[in-house]
């Protein structure tokens, strides 16, 4: 698939495809612009062209998002057996040293200045590998730059923004039903009831303060877990690694009901207040996942609430939640391991958002190669790993960061071979290494 934009002229089309290629490789904090591929054109001309592209007000975010959605449509039937998993998360982008960005926000009360990035990342239910981001928000002082909207949107609390977001993601029309995975921030009875009412499947991590109805009585979740232990309800599901150590994952399940009124936080008369919101009892599945050492010591525990049908085993739900870390890997790929996002020099959030969608397309192309089972895929991954010059852990074929770095080297080689024969390149290399002195 060659990424293409809809409704733009041929010049912008070529510039977009070039920028996607140039966002492969690994940027450096001191040189965070797109890496220019070898070309007869001057490097300064490339820099100016990239600047014009990212600051082009006529380029709307939905146009730049469309190639990612097309890739998601193409890959979903192969990567998703029964469900398409959508992981939701937020990440702070620290631009404290970028005074030219006049639309920065204070990320925490006394914290740094920057923008807030929200991502809905599509993950396959076969192996947990990422496919593509389905939605990006970048919150700035001037509003929210949304990849699904032509214009800025007003800021909303995180979970309130998901209320409409789930419906809009369903309208994307992927060929598998969606399961939305949210960390402990999603543990809100009000929002869980709304998601259930609107027909959305969810898998949310809960905290230990939650009170539920279990077996006809009120219990805290730790009490429910203790009862499951008494009943010897935990079963060994799989061997895992926890912080580099061998461990085992045990899972148990219980049917519980969220029966209490919900609470919502709102500003009223300049003060933050809590409002009680009654609602119908919501039956959900409680999935308890415990990671234990070889000697049986408890290393970690997840308390998961879900309305996914019972035909999906609890062990599978626990595995799906463990794949939530893919969105953290995506943020890492953008921030440090590949794109150096927090060092980008674009002058406002709108330009940063456009570049984010270009960089995300480069990541998605690498993810597609990482999943591919086509005949040339193994040789292609091996070549990119070698070209990257990076080491991988014993037993691993590649890393996504090394594929990204190796792809830029490969594309640079292709550009050079368009102008020079292999024999000319060899002669130049021999001269540089042996005869240039």
N, C-alpha and C positions, 0 to 999 in steps of 0.2 A: 504494500500500500504506500503510495506516494501521497503525503498529506497535502490537501488542497483546500483553499478557502472559497466560499461561495460569495458571489456578488462583488468581486474585486477585479481590477484590471490585471493584465498579464504581468506588468512590471511588479506590482505588489505580490502577485502569486509567486513569482520567482524569488523575490526578496524573502518571503515567508519560508519557502523551502530551504533557501540558503541559511537563514537564521536557525532553523531547526537543526540542520547539520552542524552549524557552528556551536550549538549548545550541547553537543556531545563533547566528550573530553572532560577534563578537570580544570576548573578555573582556579586562580590563586587570589587570596585576599587583596594583594596589591595590584592585580590585573583582572578585575572582576567582570570586564566586558566580554562579549562573545569572542571566542578565539577565531581569528581570521584564517580561513583555509587558503592554501597557496593559490594565487590568482595573478594574472597580469595587472590587475587594477591596483592602485595604491592603497595601502592600509588605511590611510586617512579617509579615502573615499568610502571604504567599507564602514568605518566608524560613523561617518556622517549619515550614511544610508540607514544604518541600524538606529541611530538616534531619531531620524525622521519617522521611521516605521513605528517605534514604540511611543512616540509623541503624536502620532497621527490621530486626531480627534474623530475623523470619519471612520476609523477602524473600530467597530463595536466589539465588545467582548463576546457576544454570542457568535459572531463570525469566527473568532479565533477558537472558540470552544467546539465548534461543529466537527472539525477533524477528530478530536478526542472522542466525541460521542459516536462518530462513525466507526472508529476503531473498537470501541466498547461493544457496539452492535455486532461487529464481525467476530470478535473473540469470545463473546458470551456463550454461544452454543458449544464451543470446544472446552472452555475453562470451567463451565458451570453445569453440573449434572442435573440438579433439581432446583437450586436456588442461586440467586446472585447476591452476594454479601456486600453490603455498603457500610463502610466504617466511617464514622463521623468524629472529627476532632478539630481542636483549635490550637494554634501555635502563635506565640508572640514573636514578632520580627523586630529586633533591636536596631534602630537607626539613630541612636543617641548622638553619634558624631556627624550626622548628615544634616547640617543646618540649612542646606538648600531646599530640603523637603519641608515646606511650610505647613503641610497638612498632617503632620505627625500627631499622634495622641499619646497621652500618658498611659502606659500599659498596665500599671498598678498604681496604687495611691502614691507611693514614693519611689516608683520604679523608673525604668528607662523610657525614652520616647521612641515611637516607631509605629508600626501597623499591626493589626491582628489578622491572621490568616485562618480561614475556615476551609476545610476540605471534606468532601464526600468521596471516598476512594472506593472504587469497585474492586472486589477481590473474588477470585474463583473459589467455589466450594469443593473442587476436586483436590487441590493441593495448597490452597492458601496464598497463591502468588497474586500480586496486584496486576490489574489490567489497565486501568486508566482512571484519573479523577473524573467524576461526573459533574462536580460543581465546585467552584471556588468563590469565596468571598474575601475581599480585602477591605477591612474597616479603617477608615481614616477620619480626620476631623470634619471632612466635608460630606461624609456619609459612607455607605457600603457600596463598593464596586463589585457587582454580582455578575458572574459569567453567564447567567441566564437572562440578564436584563440589559437593555440598551442604555438606560440611564441609572444614575446612582439611586440607591434605596436608603430610607431612614434606618438608623440603628435599632435593633431589637435585642432583648436578652437572648442568650444562646438557645435555650430550649424553645422559646417562642418562635424563633426563626426556623426551627425544625418543623413546626406545625404545618406551615405552608410548604416548606421544602420537601417533605415526604410526598405530598401530593404532586408537586412539580416533577420530582424524580420518577414517580410512577408514570407520568405523562411522557417520559422519554421513550417508553415502549420497548424496553429490553425483553428478549424472548424467554426470560425466566422470572418468576416472582422474586421480589426483593425481600431481604431480611436486613433490618437496620441494626447495626451494632454500635452501642454508645457506652462510654465508661461510666463511672459513678456519678458524673454530673447529670446523667439522664435519669437518675433515680428520683423521679417526681411523680407522685400518684396522679396529679392533675394531668400531666402530659401523657402518662401511660394510658390513662382512660381515653384521652382524645385520640391517641394513635390507634387504640383498639376500636374505637367508634368509627374511625375513618378506614378501617380495614387494613392497617399496616402491621406487618410482622416485625417484632423487635426482640432484641437480646441485650439486656442492660445489666450492668453490674450494680449491686446494691450494697449499702453499708450495713453495719451490724446494729444500727439503731432502729431499723424497720420493724414494726409490729404488724403481724398478719394473723389471720384466722387459720388454724391448722387442727384438723380433727375435731372441729366444733368449738374450740377454745382459742383465746388470744395467747399468742406466743411472740416473743422476740425471735429474730432469726437465729441468734446463737443458741437459744433453747431448742429450736427446731433441729439444728445441727446436732446438738447433744442427744436428742431423741433418736435421730437417724443412726448415730453411733451405737446407742443402746440396742437398736434393732439389727445391728450389723448389716446396714443397708449399703455400705460402700463397697464398690467392686473395682478391681484393678483394670484400668483401661489401656494404658500404654506406658512404655518407658520414655522418659523425657530427659532433657538436660536443664539444670537450673543453675544459673551463674557458672556454667562450665562444668558442673558436677553431674554425675549420673543420679537420676531420681526416678520416681514412679508417680503416676497420676491416678488418683482414686476419685470416683464420681458416685454421688447418690442424688436421688430426686425425690421431691415431695410436691403434692398439690396443695397450694395455699391460696388464700383469698385476701386481696387488698380491700378492706372493708371500711377503713376509717375515712373521715373527710380529708380532702386535700388542703394544703396551705399554699397560698400564692403570695409572693413578695411584690409590693407595689409602692410607688411614691405617691403620697397624699399630703397636701398642704406642706410640701417641702420636706416631709419626713418619710422614712422607709417603714412601711407597716406590713403586717401579715394579715391576710384575709382567709377565712375558712370557706372552702368550696365543697359542699356536699356532692356526692356522686354515687352511682350504682356500684355495688361490690364487684371487683374485677378478679375472676379466677385466673391464676397464672401458674406456670411451672417454676418451682424453685430448684435450680441445679446447683449443687455444692461440689466444687472441684477442689481437691486437696493434692498438693505436691508434697511427697514425703521422701525422706532420704532412704537409703538402703536399709537403715536400722529402724525405720518407722517414725523418725522424728518429723514433725510438721514443719515444712519450709515455707509454704504459701497456701492461702485459701482464697477462692473466689466464691461469692454468693451471687448467682445469676438469676434474673427474673426474665421469663420469656413467655410469649403466647404462640410460639411456633408449634404446629400440630404435633401430637404425640407420636406420629409415625417417624419423626426424626428423633433418634435416641439421645438421651442426656449426654452420653459420651461425645456425640457429634457436636452438640451445642457447646460443650466445654472446649472442644478442639477449635470450633469456629471463633470463640472468644479469644483463644490464644493467638489467633491470627490478627487480632486487632493491632499488634505491634507493627504490622506492615505500614500503617499510616505514619508511625514514628520513624520508620526507615525512610519513607518518602520525604518527610520533613528533613531528616538528616541528609538525604541526597541533595535536597535543594539548598540547605544551609551550609554544610561543611564538606561532605564527601564528594560533591561534584560541582554544584553551581555557584556556591558562595553568595547566596541570595542576600545576606545581610550586608554585603559590600557593594551591591549594585548602586550605580550613580544616577539612575533616572530621577527626575526632579519632583515627581509627585506620585501618588498612589495609582492613578489611572495608568501611567506609563509602566509602573512596576507590575500591575495586574496583566497588562498585555504581554510583557516579557515572561511572566510566570506561566502563561498559557503556552507560549512558544517552548520554554524550557520543559514544561510538563509533557509536551509532545515528544521531545527527544527522549525523556525517561520512558514514556509508554512504548516507543519503538524498541528500546532495549529490553523492557519487560516482555514484549512479544517474542523477541528472539530467545530470551531465557526460558520461556514455556514451550517453544516450538519443538515438535517431534518430526518435522520434515527431514528428509534425508540429508540435506547439507547443513542442518542446524548444528550438529555436534562439531563438525569441522569449523564452522563459522565461529562458534563460541570459543573453541580452542585457539583459533587464530587471534581473536580479539584479546583473549587472556594473555597470550604471548606478547602481542603488540603493546599491551598496557605496561609491561615491565613490572607488574605487581605480583606479590606472593599471595597464596591462598592457604587457608588452614588445611592440614592433612585430611584427605578424604573428600575434599570439596573440589568440584570441577572449575568453578568460577565464582566471582561475586558480581553483583550488578554494577558496583562502582568501577570494577576493572573492565567490564564490557563497555561501559560508557567511555572510559578513557581510551580503550583500544579502538573503539569505533572512530574516534576523531583521527587517530593515527592512520587508520585504513583509508578514510576519506581523503586525508592529506596525500597519501600515496597515490590514490587514483587521480587527484588533481595534477600531481607532478608528472605522472605517466602520460597525461594528455599532451604535455609539452616536450617531454624528453623520453627517449627510448631507454629501456633497461640498461643497455650498454653505456649510454651517456651518463646515466645516474651512477653506474659502477665506476666509470672513469673519474667522475667528480669526487666520489667517496674515496677512491684510491689517492687522488691528489691531496685531499684534505688530510687524510690520515698519514700519508707517507711523504708527499713531495712538496707540500705548501711552504715548508721552511726553506 
